[in-house]
Amino acid sequence: MRRRRSIFDLFDELFREIEEEMNEFIRRWEGYGFEEELPRDVKRKSYYYGFRITIGPDGVPKIETFGNRRPVVIEEGRPRRVVSDEIEPLVDVYEEGDTVTIVAEMPGVEKEKIKIRAEGRRLVIEASDGRKYYKEVDLPTEVDVKSAKASYKNGILEIKLKKKSGVAGEEIKVE
């Protein structure tokens, strides 16, 4: 008589396969020898790169990246890292009723150094205070910039905008 597999057995097997794939990926990645190719000033910079996967309202998965390290560029058959001085913060956009809320993770800056501009259906977030942040956010709808409220606490920037169409771009003050 054959034993029936539990759901936990399936998850254990899945995690084992993922771990093997990650180990293989790391083994291959280490073989490229990136550190020898980086200029000295890039080696001293701290860098990070991440991604998240979300499911859009249409049911299609969407991959978003963040950080100051861009994807690897292949030049002359060799991979090359591109590291920027500007960090692209992780940003969430929520649309609730007649309000659009944008939440950005920007630790290490003072609120006076944050600049936010709304231009049509695009929001530009910039900050420079030791760390440099820059992100252009596509908004789901036109917004009324005059109704904007922005707050910054514990490294989290929150911007609330009322929906409206036909408003010109303006700067938003952080409270």
N, C-alpha and C positions, 0 to 999 in steps of 0.2 A: 504494500500500500504506500502510495506517495504522499509525502507531507506537503500540505498547502503552505505557500509562502505568505508571510505577513507583509503588510505595507512597510514595516520597519526594515525588513530584509531588502526590499526594493530601494529604500532610501540609503541604506548602508552601501549597497552596490553602486548606486548613483554617485555618492560622495567619494567612494574609492576611485571610480573612473575620473571624476573631476580632479581629484588630487594627483592622479597619474598624469593627466593632461597638463596640469599646472607645472608639475615637476619637469616634464618634457619641454614645456615652453621656456621655463627658467634656464634649463640646461642649454637650450639652443641660443637664447638671448645672451647669456654670459659668453658665448663663443665669439661674439662680434667684436669684443674689445673696444667699446666706445671710449673709455677713459683716455686712451692714448690719442684719440683723434680730437678731443675737445681742447679749445684754446684755454690757457691758464685762467683767465678771468671767469670763464664759464664754470670751471671746476669749483671755484670758491662760492658761487651762487647757490642758494638753496632752490630747489625746484620740486614741483609736484605736478601730477597729472592724474585726473580721475574721470570717471564717467558714471552715468546712471542711465537706467533704462526705464522708461515710462510707457504706459499705454495711452494713446490719445483718445479723444471722444469717438473717433472713427474706428477704434479697435486695432489700429496699426501701431506696433511698437516703435518708439522713438528713442534714439541714443543721443544723449547730450554729454559733451565733454566740458571740463573746467580745469583751471590751473594755469601755470605759466610755461609749461613745457608742451610744445606742439607735437603732433604725431611725427614719427620718423620719416625723413625724406631720403629717398634713394638717389644718390648721385654717383655716377661712374661705377655702378654696380655695388657700392658700399652704402650702408645706412648711415645717416647723420642726424643727430638730435638738434632741434631748434629750441633754444631757451630764450624767453622774452623777459624783460624787466617788469612788464605789467602782468599782474595775476588776473585771470578771468574768474570772478567769484561764482559760486554755485547759486543759482537764482531759481525761485519758484514763482509762477504767475497763477493767481486764482481769480476766477471771475464769479462773483456772487451777486445776483440781482442786478442793481445798477452801479455796482462798485467793482473796480479791478484792483487787486492787492498784489504787490510785488514784494517778495522777501528775498534779501541777498545776504549771504554770509561774508562779512568783510572785517575780520578781526585785526586789531593792531593799528587802527587809524582813529583820529579824533573827529568828532562830528563836524567841526568847523572846516575840515579839509575835504569833505565830501561835496561833490557837485553833481546835480541831477538835472537833466534837460529832457523835456518831452517834445518830440517833433512828429506830429501826425500820429501814426500808429507805432512809433518807436520811442523807446526810453533809453537814454544814455546815462550810465552811472560811472563816475570817475572819482578817484581819491588818490592823494599823494601825500603821505606822511611817513616817510621811511619805507613803507610798503606802497606799491602802486597798484591800483585796481582799475580795470576798465571792462565794461560790458555794455553791449547794445542789446536791448531786449525788445523783441517784436511783441506788441500788445495785441490782444484779440479783437479790439475795437478802438474807435476814436475816443479820446478822453478829454474832459474839461480840466485843463491845467490849473485854473484858478481855484478849483475845489481840492487841490492836492494837499495831503497831509503826509509828512515824512517824519519818522522817528528812528533813532539809533540808540541801541542799548545792548551792552555785552557782546559787541561784534556783529549784531544782527540789525540790518537796515530794513525797515518796513515802510512801504509807500502805498498810500491809498488814494485812488483817483476815481472820480465819478465819470460814468460814461456820457459822452456827448460827441457830436460830430462837428467838423469845420472849425476847430480852434487852432490858432498858430502856436508854434513852439515857444516855450518860456522856461526859465530856470526855476527850480523848486527849492525852497529853503528847508533845511533839516532842523527840526526842533530839538 
